[in-house]
Amino acid sequence: MEEKDELRETGGEGGNAGRTNGDAGRAAGDAGQTNGNETDDQEYEKICYMCRRPESRAGKMIVMPGNMCLCHDCMQKAFNSVMGSGMDLSKVDLSQISGMPYMNMNFSNTEDMPEMRISKKQQVKKKKEKKGPDFELKDIPAPHVIKRRLDEYVVGQDQAKKAISVAVYNHYKRVYAESLKAAKGQNQQDGDDDVSIEKSNILMVGPTGSGKTYLVKMLAKLLDVPLAIADATSLTEAGYIGDDIESVVSKLLAAAGNDVEKAEHGIIFIDEIDKIAKKKETNTRDVSGESVQQELLKLLEGSKVEVPVGSNQKNALTPMTTVNTDNILFICGGAFPDLENIIRERLTKTTSMGFGADLKDKYGQNANLLSHVTNADLRAFGMIPEFLGRLPMVVTLEKLTVDLLVKILKEPKNAILKQYIKLLAMDEVKLVFEDEALEWIAGEAIKRETGARALRAILEEYMLDIMYEIPKDPNIGAVVITRPYLERSGGPLIQMRG
């Protein structure tokens, strides 16, 4: 009996110890949950289920059954529609109403509501207060440094690279000055800070395949800023089928990881801008042409735009945020077909009679005729003057020649030939291109009239059989691409190992 009593006492002590450990574990879990909730409260803020406004804009939220958050305005509308009375919700302390434990605006007694968990869909990250610029002035690379880095990836187009480097350098100096002024809380009339630097957006004009999009991609990569590339052909006036103008900013916000501050210092490249030119001789409403230019004016000038977070579609279930486009650099690019004819017609009007007169065919064979473009030519093409006024810097790209195309094949860091050489090097095979073969490829690309894009198409066509046959024989050590092989009058030179 004494042994049984001792066992019972030992078992009781063990049970009590186990219960104590369990209580301690639950307490630790509750503490961890509390810390997690505190962390979420520090980083995230709640969103109204109805109007989708965050807590920083709509005020304290009311938590309803089902873990739904409602702001004062939406709750007041709900009371007015249901009760039809003049009850003012803002004067009622909802936390003291009995029978409604969920409607606690201050969340002081959350321990009584352990099941209350706000969904992540009703939370967005809180905006951090800016205490100064996000970067230092010394962090902005000088124009010659930007151009030197671009030279490693883009061949030719020296004038275009120089103009873009200066424009980007001045733009980020402007962003730095505006951030510094906002941090100090100074007005524009204070002392020497009364000079406000205006934004200079860029319009790139060049034939297809001359490197407009590639140049902007490399620029964003070198500067390490978010980049959004949008196609102007998909944009329509608000209210019609297609993408609204705000979808351009939504793409930039997504590229910045939904970080508004980072997106507001990014770059937006709108390609195919010539496709929204004003249609001539039409009596119908041009919802995808001139109207899109007019809608883009507010973005180019700088305005606050409401855009959805994490989606390109505006609906009741998507949180909205405000993005200021004042510090976003806009670069518009287009091929502008037939613009050369407009320039040539304007230049030949100045011809006169006599020994000192210019010949009418002086500009007929000029390969760089686009370098003479003016705002009057672009207006004649179909761009409205208000749109051109917000793109003060016009950059023209040269038409690619045979020599430039050969350099594009060989010289850039990620040149097309270097890519094929690396692919065959993985099979321990050396790939060599003769100079005459490269000239033939460049000449063929000129005939296709698609610029540098034609180079990869030609190489894909002629390298297909080589890439298929080489791995069959492990004794092959080198392959030389000759011009007769490209002209279909011979084959490549095959060198065996040893």
QUIFEN-V945396 format. One record per helix or strand of 3 or more residues. SS is the DSSP state (2 for helix, 1 for strand). FROM is the first residue (numbers start at 1). TO is the last residue. If there is no record, write none. Layout:
<<SS:FROM:TO> <SS:FROM:TO>>
//
This chain:
<<2:2:43> <1:44:47> <2:55:58> <1:62:64> <1:68:70> <2:72:83> <2:89:91> <2:94:96> <2:110:112> <2:120:122> <1:123:125> <2:137:139> <2:143:151> <2:158:184> <2:191:194> <1:202:205> <2:212:223> <1:227:231> <2:232:234> <2:246:255> <2:260:263> <1:267:271> <2:273:276> <2:290:301> <1:304:308> <1:320:324> <2:325:327> <1:329:334> <2:339:348> <2:369:372> <2:375:381> <2:385:389> <1:393:396> <2:402:410> <2:416:425> <1:430:433> <2:435:448> <2:453:472> <1:476:481> <2:483:486> <1:493:496>>
//
